[in-house]
Structures are given as C-alpha cells and as structure tokens.
Amino acid sequence: MTDQGLRIDDRVPVEVIEMPAPELQGPDASQYDVIDYKITRRLAQRPGSYVVLEYRRVVC
C-alpha cells in the first residue's frame, strides 16, 4: 500500500464487466453517442488468488 493506494501489477488478472446504459437500448438508441466510459476497479479475492473486477459504464 502506498499514498496512491494499492499497487497492482500485470500479474493480477482483470475481469471486465460491461454495464450497458439503458439509453442505448430501445427505439431511441440512435439518438445517443458513447463519449466515454466510467471505469471503477475493485480488488476481489477468490480462493487462492486475486482478480481485479473492472466495471465499465457507458457515458452518453
């Protein structure tokens, strides 16, 4: 642990979890453009290992 928080290197796998925006579903979806993603990462522990869960939310 450092002043910047946990330091996790490339040896820890990352599992990306896509979280779709409701605006991009249905008949009005073409009226929206994806301009970015908001990413939140959480360290999760599995028996005998760790994994980083990366939640990606669309920003419209």
CHARMM-style PDB file with segment names, atoms N, HN, CA, C and O in Angstrom:
ATOM      1  N   MET     1       0.852  -1.177   0.000  1.00  0.00      PROA
ATOM      2  CA  MET     1       0.000   0.000   0.000  1.00  0.00      PROA
ATOM      3  C   MET     1       0.894   1.235   0.000  1.00  0.00      PROA
ATOM      4  O   MET     1       1.853   1.316   0.768  1.00  0.00      PROA
ATOM      5  N   THR     2       0.576   2.192  -0.862  1.00  0.00      PROA
ATOM      6  HN  THR     2      -0.203   2.126  -1.486  1.00  0.00      PROA
ATOM      7  CA  THR     2       1.304   3.446  -0.925  1.00  0.00      PROA
ATOM      8  C   THR     2       0.335   4.605  -0.721  1.00  0.00      PROA
ATOM      9  O   THR     2      -0.853   4.389  -0.482  1.00  0.00      PROA
ATOM     10  N   ASP     3       0.842   5.838  -0.814  1.00  0.00      PROA
ATOM     11  HN  ASP     3       1.808   6.013  -1.008  1.00  0.00      PROA
ATOM     12  CA  ASP     3      -0.031   7.012  -0.696  1.00  0.00      PROA
ATOM     13  C   ASP     3      -1.062   7.059  -1.819  1.00  0.00      PROA
ATOM     14  O   ASP     3      -2.136   7.636  -1.651  1.00  0.00      PROA
ATOM     15  N   GLN     4      -0.741   6.453  -2.967  1.00  0.00      PROA
ATOM     16  HN  GLN     4       0.132   5.984  -3.104  1.00  0.00      PROA
ATOM     17  CA  GLN     4      -1.662   6.429  -4.103  1.00  0.00      PROA
ATOM     18  C   GLN     4      -2.653   5.272  -4.008  1.00  0.00      PROA
ATOM     19  O   GLN     4      -3.544   5.173  -4.851  1.00  0.00      PROA
ATOM     20  N   GLY     5      -2.530   4.415  -3.033  1.00  0.00      PROA
ATOM     21  HN  GLY     5      -1.806   4.496  -2.348  1.00  0.00      PROA
ATOM     22  CA  GLY     5      -3.422   3.266  -2.889  1.00  0.00      PROA
ATOM     23  C   GLY     5      -2.696   1.974  -3.192  1.00  0.00      PROA
ATOM     24  O   GLY     5      -1.467   1.917  -3.161  1.00  0.00      PROA
ATOM     25  N   LEU     6      -3.458   0.942  -3.485  1.00  0.00      PROA
ATOM     26  HN  LEU     6      -4.456   0.989  -3.510  1.00  0.00      PROA
ATOM     27  CA  LEU     6      -2.871  -0.355  -3.798  1.00  0.00      PROA
ATOM     28  C   LEU     6      -2.147  -0.297  -5.132  1.00  0.00      PROA
ATOM     29  O   LEU     6      -2.620   0.328  -6.081  1.00  0.00      PROA
ATOM     30  N   ARG     7      -1.003  -0.951  -5.195  1.00  0.00      PROA
ATOM     31  HN  ARG     7      -0.619  -1.459  -4.424  1.00  0.00      PROA
ATOM     32  CA  ARG     7      -0.269  -1.064  -6.456  1.00  0.00      PROA
ATOM     33  C   ARG     7      -0.410  -2.492  -6.940  1.00  0.00      PROA
ATOM     34  O   ARG     7       0.103  -3.427  -6.326  1.00  0.00      PROA
ATOM     35  N   ILE     8      -1.111  -2.645  -8.049  1.00  0.00      PROA
ATOM     36  HN  ILE     8      -1.527  -1.885  -8.548  1.00  0.00      PROA
ATOM     37  CA  ILE     8      -1.390  -3.961  -8.605  1.00  0.00      PROA
ATOM     38  C   ILE     8      -0.704  -4.037  -9.959  1.00  0.00      PROA
ATOM     39  O   ILE     8      -0.920  -3.183 -10.819  1.00  0.00      PROA
ATOM     40  N   ASP     9       0.126  -5.065 -10.150  1.00  0.00      PROA
ATOM     41  HN  ASP     9       0.301  -5.759  -9.451  1.00  0.00      PROA
ATOM     42  CA  ASP     9       0.846  -5.171 -11.420  1.00  0.00      PROA
ATOM     43  C   ASP     9       0.078  -6.056 -12.404  1.00  0.00      PROA
ATOM     44  O   ASP     9      -1.029  -6.505 -12.110  1.00  0.00      PROA
ATOM     45  N   ASP    10       0.671  -6.299 -13.564  1.00  0.00      PROA
ATOM     46  HN  ASP    10       1.571  -5.933 -13.803  1.00  0.00      PROA
ATOM     47  CA  ASP    10       0.021  -7.038 -14.646  1.00  0.00      PROA
ATOM     48  C   ASP    10      -0.183  -8.526 -14.353  1.00  0.00      PROA
ATOM     49  O   ASP    10      -0.856  -9.216 -15.119  1.00  0.00      PROA
ATOM     50  N   ARG    11       0.383  -9.025 -13.265  1.00  0.00      PROA
ATOM     51  HN  ARG    11       0.930  -8.465 -12.643  1.00  0.00      PROA
ATOM     52  CA  ARG    11       0.189 -10.441 -12.929  1.00  0.00      PROA
ATOM     53  C   ARG    11      -1.205 -10.736 -12.398  1.00  0.00      PROA
ATOM     54  O   ARG    11      -1.646 -11.886 -12.412  1.00  0.00      PROA
ATOM     55  N   VAL    12      -1.901  -9.707 -11.930  1.00  0.00      PROA
ATOM     56  HN  VAL    12      -1.543  -8.773 -11.918  1.00  0.00      PROA
ATOM     57  CA  VAL    12      -3.261  -9.882 -11.413  1.00  0.00      PROA
ATOM     58  C   VAL    12      -4.226  -9.764 -12.591  1.00  0.00      PROA
ATOM     59  O   VAL    12      -4.259  -8.728 -13.255  1.00  0.00      PROA
ATOM     60  N   PRO    13      -5.014 -10.813 -12.861  1.00  0.00      PROA
ATOM     61  CA  PRO    13      -5.937 -10.755 -13.993  1.00  0.00      PROA
ATOM     62  C   PRO    13      -7.034  -9.712 -13.773  1.00  0.00      PROA
ATOM     63  O   PRO    13      -7.418  -9.416 -12.641  1.00  0.00      PROA
ATOM     64  N   VAL    14      -7.523  -9.166 -14.882  1.00  0.00      PROA
ATOM     65  HN  VAL    14      -7.210  -9.406 -15.801  1.00  0.00      PROA
ATOM     66  CA  VAL    14      -8.609  -8.186 -14.843  1.00  0.00      PROA
ATOM     67  C   VAL    14      -9.823  -8.798 -15.534  1.00  0.00      PROA
ATOM     68  O   VAL    14      -9.734  -9.250 -16.675  1.00  0.00      PROA
ATOM     69  N   GLU    15     -10.934  -8.809 -14.848  1.00  0.00      PROA
ATOM     70  HN  GLU    15     -11.006  -8.442 -13.921  1.00  0.00      PROA
ATOM     71  CA  GLU    15     -12.194  -9.292 -15.412  1.00  0.00      PROA
ATOM     72  C   GLU    15     -13.066  -8.076 -15.687  1.00  0.00      PROA
ATOM     73  O   GLU    15     -13.478  -7.392 -14.750  1.00  0.00      PROA
ATOM     74  N   VAL    16     -13.356  -7.790 -16.965  1.00  0.00      PROA
ATOM     75  HN  VAL    16     -13.020  -8.345 -17.726  1.00  0.00      PROA
ATOM     76  CA  VAL    16     -14.138  -6.616 -17.348  1.00  0.00      PROA
ATOM     77  C   VAL    16     -15.617  -6.981 -17.334  1.00  0.00      PROA
ATOM     78  O   VAL    16     -16.036  -7.971 -17.934  1.00  0.00      PROA
ATOM     79  N   ILE    17     -16.397  -6.163 -16.639  1.00  0.00      PROA
ATOM     80  HN  ILE    17     -16.057  -5.359 -16.152  1.00  0.00      PROA
ATOM     81  CA  ILE    17     -17.842  -6.351 -16.540  1.00  0.00      PROA
ATOM     82  C   ILE    17     -18.493  -5.148 -17.211  1.00  0.00      PROA
ATOM     83  O   ILE    17     -18.461  -4.042 -16.673  1.00  0.00      PROA
ATOM     84  N   GLU    18     -19.086  -5.360 -18.388  1.00  0.00      PROA
ATOM     85  HN  GLU    18     -19.112  -6.259 -18.826  1.00  0.00      PROA
ATOM     86  CA  GLU    18     -19.744  -4.288 -19.133  1.00  0.00      PROA
ATOM     87  C   GLU    18     -21.098  -3.995 -18.502  1.00  0.00      PROA
ATOM     88  O   GLU    18     -21.883  -4.907 -18.245  1.00  0.00      PROA
ATOM     89  N   MET    19     -21.363  -2.724 -18.258  1.00  0.00      PROA
ATOM     90  HN  MET    19     -20.725  -1.983 -18.467  1.00  0.00      PROA
ATOM     91  CA  MET    19     -22.636  -2.303 -17.689  1.00  0.00      PROA
ATOM     92  C   MET    19     -23.309  -1.388 -18.711  1.00  0.00      PROA
ATOM     93  O   MET    19     -22.993  -0.200 -18.779  1.00  0.00      PROA
ATOM     94  N   PRO    20     -24.232  -1.929 -19.505  1.00  0.00      PROA
ATOM     95  CA  PRO    20     -24.837  -1.139 -20.579  1.00  0.00      PROA
ATOM     96  C   PRO    20     -25.723  -0.015 -20.038  1.00  0.00      PROA
ATOM     97  O   PRO    20     -26.324  -0.126 -18.970  1.00  0.00      PROA
ATOM     98  N   ALA    21     -25.780   1.064 -20.810  1.00  0.00      PROA
ATOM     99  HN  ALA    21     -25.292   1.154 -21.678  1.00  0.00      PROA
ATOM    100  CA  ALA    21     -26.642   2.192 -20.451  1.00  0.00      PROA
ATOM    101  C   ALA    21     -28.049   1.934 -20.978  1.00  0.00      PROA
ATOM    102  O   ALA    21     -28.208   1.530 -22.130  1.00  0.00      PROA
ATOM    103  N   PRO    22     -29.062   2.158 -20.163  1.00  0.00      PROA
ATOM    104  CA  PRO    22     -30.439   1.947 -20.622  1.00  0.00      PROA
ATOM    105  C   PRO    22     -30.783   2.813 -21.839  1.00  0.00      PROA
ATOM    106  O   PRO    22     -31.619   2.429 -22.657  1.00  0.00      PROA
ATOM    107  N   GLU    23     -30.138   3.984 -21.959  1.00  0.00      PROA
ATOM    108  HN  GLU    23     -29.459   4.296 -21.294  1.00  0.00      PROA
ATOM    109  CA  GLU    23     -30.411   4.884 -23.085  1.00  0.00      PROA
ATOM    110  C   GLU    23     -30.039   4.257 -24.423  1.00  0.00      PROA
ATOM    111  O   GLU    23     -30.600   4.614 -25.459  1.00  0.00      PROA
ATOM    112  N   LEU    24     -29.083   3.314 -24.400  1.00  0.00      PROA
ATOM    113  HN  LEU    24     -28.627   3.024 -23.558  1.00  0.00      PROA
ATOM    114  CA  LEU    24     -28.628   2.699 -25.639  1.00  0.00      PROA
ATOM    115  C   LEU    24     -29.450   1.482 -26.029  1.00  0.00      PROA
ATOM    116  O   LEU    24     -29.101   0.775 -26.975  1.00  0.00      PROA
ATOM    117  N   GLN    25     -30.526   1.232 -25.318  1.00  0.00      PROA
ATOM    118  HN  GLN    25     -30.810   1.806 -24.550  1.00  0.00      PROA
ATOM    119  CA  GLN    25     -31.434   0.132 -25.610  1.00  0.00      PROA
ATOM    120  C   GLN    25     -32.749   0.722 -26.116  1.00  0.00      PROA
ATOM    121  O   GLN    25     -33.170   1.776 -25.640  1.00  0.00      PROA
ATOM    122  N   GLY    26     -33.382   0.083 -27.039  1.00  0.00      PROA
ATOM    123  HN  GLY    26     -33.040  -0.773 -27.426  1.00  0.00      PROA
ATOM    124  CA  GLY    26     -34.700   0.504 -27.489  1.00  0.00      PROA
ATOM    125  C   GLY    26     -34.684   1.382 -28.723  1.00  0.00      PROA
ATOM    126  O   GLY    26     -33.643   1.566 -29.353  1.00  0.00      PROA
ATOM    127  N   PRO    27     -35.854   1.929 -29.068  1.00  0.00      PROA
ATOM    128  CA  PRO    27     -36.018   2.648 -30.338  1.00  0.00      PROA
ATOM    129  C   PRO    27     -35.271   3.982 -30.419  1.00  0.00      PROA
ATOM    130  O   PRO    27     -34.975   4.439 -31.523  1.00  0.00      PROA
ATOM    131  N   ASP    28     -34.960   4.612 -29.299  1.00  0.00      PROA
ATOM    132  HN  ASP    28     -35.200   4.241 -28.402  1.00  0.00      PROA
ATOM    133  CA  ASP    28     -34.279   5.910 -29.316  1.00  0.00      PROA
ATOM    134  C   ASP    28     -32.764   5.801 -29.198  1.00  0.00      PROA
ATOM    135  O   ASP    28     -32.086   6.817 -29.046  1.00  0.00      PROA
ATOM    136  N   ALA    29     -32.226   4.602 -29.266  1.00  0.00      PROA
ATOM    137  HN  ALA    29     -32.777   3.776 -29.390  1.00  0.00      PROA
ATOM    138  CA  ALA    29     -30.786   4.390 -29.058  1.00  0.00      PROA
ATOM    139  C   ALA    29     -29.932   5.158 -30.051  1.00  0.00      PROA
ATOM    140  O   ALA    29     -28.830   5.582 -29.701  1.00  0.00      PROA
ATOM    141  N   SER    30     -30.399   5.351 -31.271  1.00  0.00      PROA
ATOM    142  HN  SER    30     -31.294   5.007 -31.555  1.00  0.00      PROA
ATOM    143  CA  SER    30     -29.606   6.043 -32.289  1.00  0.00      PROA
ATOM    144  C   SER    30     -29.438   7.530 -31.993  1.00  0.00      PROA
ATOM    145  O   SER    30     -28.618   8.193 -32.629  1.00  0.00      PROA
ATOM    146  N   GLN    31     -30.187   8.057 -31.054  1.00  0.00      PROA
ATOM    147  HN  GLN    31     -30.853   7.518 -30.538  1.00  0.00      PROA
ATOM    148  CA  GLN    31     -30.094   9.473 -30.698  1.00  0.00      PROA
ATOM    149  C   GLN    31     -28.931   9.748 -29.734  1.00  0.00      PROA
ATOM    150  O   GLN    31     -28.640  10.905 -29.432  1.00  0.00      PROA
ATOM    151  N   TYR    32     -28.274   8.700 -29.257  1.00  0.00      PROA
ATOM    152  HN  TYR    32     -28.511   7.760 -29.502  1.00  0.00      PROA
ATOM    153  CA  TYR    32     -27.197   8.851 -28.283  1.00  0.00      PROA
ATOM    154  C   TYR    32     -25.866   8.427 -28.883  1.00  0.00      PROA
ATOM    155  O   TYR    32     -25.808   7.525 -29.719  1.00  0.00      PROA
ATOM    156  N   ASP    33     -24.809   9.082 -28.454  1.00  0.00      PROA
ATOM    157  HN  ASP    33     -24.856   9.815 -27.776  1.00  0.00      PROA
ATOM    158  CA  ASP    33     -23.444   8.715 -28.822  1.00  0.00      PROA
ATOM    159  C   ASP    33     -22.674   8.375 -27.561  1.00  0.00      PROA
ATOM    160  O   ASP    33     -22.817   9.052 -26.544  1.00  0.00      PROA
ATOM    161  N   VAL    34     -21.857   7.329 -27.619  1.00  0.00      PROA
ATOM    162  HN  VAL    34     -21.741   6.779 -28.445  1.00  0.00      PROA
ATOM    163  CA  VAL    34     -20.977   6.997 -26.499  1.00  0.00      PROA
ATOM    164  C   VAL    34     -19.792   7.953 -26.566  1.00  0.00      PROA
ATOM    165  O   VAL    34     -19.066   7.980 -27.560  1.00  0.00      PROA
ATOM    166  N   ILE    35     -19.597   8.738 -25.508  1.00  0.00      PROA
ATOM    167  HN  ILE    35     -20.187   8.716 -24.700  1.00  0.00      PROA
ATOM    168  CA  ILE    35     -18.494   9.698 -25.499  1.00  0.00      PROA
ATOM    169  C   ILE    35     -17.327   9.245 -24.625  1.00  0.00      PROA
ATOM    170  O   ILE    35     -16.213   9.752 -24.760  1.00  0.00      PROA
ATOM    171  N   ASP    36     -17.580   8.304 -23.743  1.00  0.00      PROA
ATOM    172  HN  ASP    36     -18.485   7.892 -23.634  1.00  0.00      PROA
ATOM    173  CA  ASP    36     -16.517   7.852 -22.845  1.00  0.00      PROA
ATOM    174  C   ASP    36     -17.038   6.670 -22.038  1.00  0.00      PROA
ATOM    175  O   ASP    36     -18.188   6.255 -22.184  1.00  0.00      PROA
ATOM    176  N   TYR    37     -16.178   6.144 -21.192  1.00  0.00      PROA
ATOM    177  HN  TYR    37     -15.244   6.481 -21.073  1.00  0.00      PROA
ATOM    178  CA  TYR    37     -16.554   5.101 -20.237  1.00  0.00      PROA
ATOM    179  C   TYR    37     -16.113   5.558 -18.856  1.00  0.00      PROA
ATOM    180  O   TYR    37     -15.048   6.157 -18.708  1.00  0.00      PROA
ATOM    181  N   LYS    38     -16.913   5.282 -17.863  1.00  0.00      PROA
ATOM    182  HN  LYS    38     -17.778   4.795 -17.983  1.00  0.00      PROA
ATOM    183  CA  LYS    38     -16.521   5.494 -16.472  1.00  0.00      PROA
ATOM    184  C   LYS    38     -16.098   4.134 -15.950  1.00  0.00      PROA
ATOM    185  O   LYS    38     -16.882   3.185 -15.963  1.00  0.00      PROA
ATOM    186  N   ILE    39     -14.853   4.039 -15.489  1.00  0.00      PROA
ATOM    187  HN  ILE    39     -14.216   4.809 -15.479  1.00  0.00      PROA
ATOM    188  CA  ILE    39     -14.294   2.755 -15.055  1.00  0.00      PROA
ATOM    189  C   ILE    39     -14.055   2.772 -13.552  1.00  0.00      PROA
ATOM    190  O   ILE    39     -13.432   3.690 -13.018  1.00  0.00      PROA
ATOM    191  N   THR    40     -14.555   1.753 -12.885  1.00  0.00      PROA
ATOM    192  HN  THR    40     -15.062   1.007 -13.318  1.00  0.00      PROA
ATOM    193  CA  THR    40     -14.331   1.556 -11.458  1.00  0.00      PROA
ATOM    194  C   THR    40     -13.684   0.195 -11.285  1.00  0.00      PROA
ATOM    195  O   THR    40     -14.166  -0.796 -11.832  1.00  0.00      PROA
ATOM    196  N   ARG    41     -12.603   0.136 -10.533  1.00  0.00      PROA
ATOM    197  HN  ARG    41     -12.211   0.942 -10.088  1.00  0.00      PROA
ATOM    198  CA  ARG    41     -11.924  -1.144 -10.306  1.00  0.00      PROA
ATOM    199  C   ARG    41     -11.992  -1.513  -8.828  1.00  0.00      PROA
ATOM    200  O   ARG    41     -11.817  -0.670  -7.948  1.00  0.00      PROA
ATOM    201  N   ARG    42     -12.250  -2.789  -8.581  1.00  0.00      PROA
ATOM    202  HN  ARG    42     -12.393  -3.474  -9.296  1.00  0.00      PROA
ATOM    203  CA  ARG    42     -12.323  -3.340  -7.225  1.00  0.00      PROA
ATOM    204  C   ARG    42     -11.457  -4.582  -7.177  1.00  0.00      PROA
ATOM    205  O   ARG    42     -11.489  -5.403  -8.094  1.00  0.00      PROA
ATOM    206  N   LEU    43     -10.692  -4.722  -6.122  1.00  0.00      PROA
ATOM    207  HN  LEU    43     -10.666  -4.056  -5.377  1.00  0.00      PROA
ATOM    208  CA  LEU    43      -9.887  -5.924  -5.930  1.00  0.00      PROA
ATOM    209  C   LEU    43     -10.758  -6.971  -5.255  1.00  0.00      PROA
ATOM    210  O   LEU    43     -11.342  -6.719  -4.201  1.00  0.00      PROA
ATOM    211  N   ALA    44     -10.843  -8.144  -5.866  1.00  0.00      PROA
ATOM    212  HN  ALA    44     -10.369  -8.349  -6.723  1.00  0.00      PROA
ATOM    213  CA  ALA    44     -11.664  -9.228  -5.332  1.00  0.00      PROA
ATOM    214  C   ALA    44     -10.765 -10.426  -5.034  1.00  0.00      PROA
ATOM    215  O   ALA    44      -9.793 -10.678  -5.748  1.00  0.00      PROA
ATOM    216  N   GLN    45     -11.094 -11.148  -3.991  1.00  0.00      PROA
ATOM    217  HN  GLN    45     -11.882 -10.943  -3.412  1.00  0.00      PROA
ATOM    218  CA  GLN    45     -10.317 -12.327  -3.625  1.00  0.00      PROA
ATOM    219  C   GLN    45     -11.121 -13.578  -3.930  1.00  0.00      PROA
ATOM    220  O   GLN    45     -12.294 -13.697  -3.574  1.00  0.00      PROA
ATOM    221  N   ARG    46     -10.454 -14.504  -4.598  1.00  0.00      PROA
ATOM    222  HN  ARG    46      -9.502 -14.408  -4.886  1.00  0.00      PROA
ATOM    223  CA  ARG    46     -11.014 -15.823  -4.841  1.00  0.00      PROA
ATOM    224  C   ARG    46     -10.159 -16.806  -4.057  1.00  0.00      PROA
ATOM    225  O   ARG    46      -9.026 -16.479  -3.703  1.00  0.00      PROA
ATOM    226  N   PRO    47     -10.660 -17.982  -3.779  1.00  0.00      PROA
ATOM    227  CA  PRO    47      -9.837 -18.931  -3.025  1.00  0.00      PROA
ATOM    228  C   PRO    47      -8.474 -19.139  -3.685  1.00  0.00      PROA
ATOM    229  O   PRO    47      -8.390 -19.675  -4.790  1.00  0.00      PROA
ATOM    230  N   GLY    48      -7.438 -18.724  -3.020  1.00  0.00      PROA
ATOM    231  HN  GLY    48      -7.506 -18.289  -2.123  1.00  0.00      PROA
ATOM    232  CA  GLY    48      -6.069 -18.927  -3.502  1.00  0.00      PROA
ATOM    233  C   GLY    48      -5.568 -17.909  -4.500  1.00  0.00      PROA
ATOM    234  O   GLY    48      -4.431 -18.019  -4.960  1.00  0.00      PROA
ATOM    235  N   SER    49      -6.390 -16.903  -4.860  1.00  0.00      PROA
ATOM    236  HN  SER    49      -7.314 -16.814  -4.487  1.00  0.00      PROA
ATOM    237  CA  SER    49      -5.926 -15.921  -5.840  1.00  0.00      PROA
ATOM    238  C   SER    49      -6.726 -14.626  -5.720  1.00  0.00      PROA
ATOM    239  O   SER    49      -7.704 -14.543  -4.977  1.00  0.00      PROA
ATOM    240  N   TYR    50      -6.287 -13.631  -6.464  1.00  0.00      PROA
ATOM    241  HN  TYR    50      -5.493 -13.699  -7.067  1.00  0.00      PROA
ATOM    242  CA  TYR    50      -6.968 -12.345  -6.531  1.00  0.00      PROA
ATOM    243  C   TYR    50      -7.315 -12.056  -7.976  1.00  0.00      PROA
ATOM    244  O   TYR    50      -6.689 -12.586  -8.894  1.00  0.00      PROA
ATOM    245  N   VAL    51      -8.314 -11.213  -8.176  1.00  0.00      PROA
ATOM    246  HN  VAL    51      -8.823 -10.782  -7.430  1.00  0.00      PROA
ATOM    247  CA  VAL    51      -8.689 -10.748  -9.506  1.00  0.00      PROA
ATOM    248  C   VAL    51      -9.166  -9.307  -9.358  1.00  0.00      PROA
ATOM    249  O   VAL    51      -9.759  -8.951  -8.340  1.00  0.00      PROA
ATOM    250  N   VAL    52      -8.910  -8.480 -10.363  1.00  0.00      PROA
ATOM    251  HN  VAL    52      -8.428  -8.769 -11.190  1.00  0.00      PROA
ATOM    252  CA  VAL    52      -9.421  -7.113 -10.387  1.00  0.00      PROA
ATOM    253  C   VAL    52     -10.712  -7.128 -11.195  1.00  0.00      PROA
ATOM    254  O   VAL    52     -10.724  -7.558 -12.349  1.00  0.00      PROA
ATOM    255  N   LEU    53     -11.792  -6.659 -10.589  1.00  0.00      PROA
ATOM    256  HN  LEU    53     -11.782  -6.310  -9.652  1.00  0.00      PROA
ATOM    257  CA  LEU    53     -13.053  -6.525 -11.294  1.00  0.00      PROA
ATOM    258  C   LEU    53     -13.139  -5.109 -11.828  1.00  0.00      PROA
ATOM    259  O   LEU    53     -13.088  -4.153 -11.054  1.00  0.00      PROA
ATOM    260  N   GLU    54     -13.269  -4.958 -13.146  1.00  0.00      PROA
ATOM    261  HN  GLU    54     -13.311  -5.735 -13.775  1.00  0.00      PROA
ATOM    262  CA  GLU    54     -13.335  -3.643 -13.785  1.00  0.00      PROA
ATOM    263  C   GLU    54     -14.740  -3.450 -14.313  1.00  0.00      PROA
ATOM    264  O   GLU    54     -15.161  -4.150 -15.234  1.00  0.00      PROA
ATOM    265  N   TYR    55     -15.470  -2.505 -13.739  1.00  0.00      PROA
ATOM    266  HN  TYR    55     -15.128  -1.936 -12.992  1.00  0.00      PROA
ATOM    267  CA  TYR    55     -16.826  -2.207 -14.158  1.00  0.00      PROA
ATOM    268  C   TYR    55     -16.767  -1.035 -15.136  1.00  0.00      PROA
ATOM    269  O   TYR    55     -16.283   0.041 -14.784  1.00  0.00      PROA
ATOM    270  N   ARG    56     -17.255  -1.236 -16.358  1.00  0.00      PROA
ATOM    271  HN  ARG    56     -17.648  -2.109 -16.644  1.00  0.00      PROA
ATOM    272  CA  ARG    56     -17.237  -0.187 -17.383  1.00  0.00      PROA
ATOM    273  C   ARG    56     -18.664   0.256 -17.637  1.00  0.00      PROA
ATOM    274  O   ARG    56     -19.501  -0.520 -18.098  1.00  0.00      PROA
ATOM    275  N   ARG    57     -18.931   1.546 -17.321  1.00  0.00      PROA
ATOM    276  HN  ARG    57     -18.251   2.176 -16.947  1.00  0.00      PROA
ATOM    277  CA  ARG    57     -20.254   2.138 -17.557  1.00  0.00      PROA
ATOM    278  C   ARG    57     -20.124   3.146 -18.685  1.00  0.00      PROA
ATOM    279  O   ARG    57     -19.210   3.970 -18.700  1.00  0.00      PROA
ATOM    280  N   VAL    58     -21.050   3.069 -19.626  1.00  0.00      PROA
ATOM    281  HN  VAL    58     -21.793   2.400 -19.614  1.00  0.00      PROA
ATOM    282  CA  VAL    58     -21.066   3.976 -20.769  1.00  0.00      PROA
ATOM    283  C   VAL    58     -21.449   5.366 -20.306  1.00  0.00      PROA
ATOM    284  O   VAL    58     -22.343   5.524 -19.475  1.00  0.00      PROA
ATOM    285  N   VAL    59     -20.774   6.379 -20.841  1.00  0.00      PROA
ATOM    286  HN  VAL    59     -20.048   6.251 -21.516  1.00  0.00      PROA
ATOM    287  CA  VAL    59     -21.133   7.771 -20.622  1.00  0.00      PROA
ATOM    288  C   VAL    59     -21.692   8.291 -21.933  1.00  0.00      PROA
ATOM    289  O   VAL    59     -20.998   8.312 -22.949  1.00  0.00      PROA
ATOM    290  N   CYS    60     -22.963   8.715 -21.906  1.00  0.00      PROA
ATOM    291  HN  CYS    60     -23.527   8.697 -21.080  1.00  0.00      PROA
ATOM    292  CA  CYS    60     -23.612   9.227 -23.125  1.00  0.00      PROA
ATOM    293  C   CYS    60     -23.707  10.731 -23.064  1.00  0.00      PROA
ATOM    294  OT1 CYS    60     -24.221  11.355 -23.992  1.00  0.00      PROA
TER     295      CYS     60
END
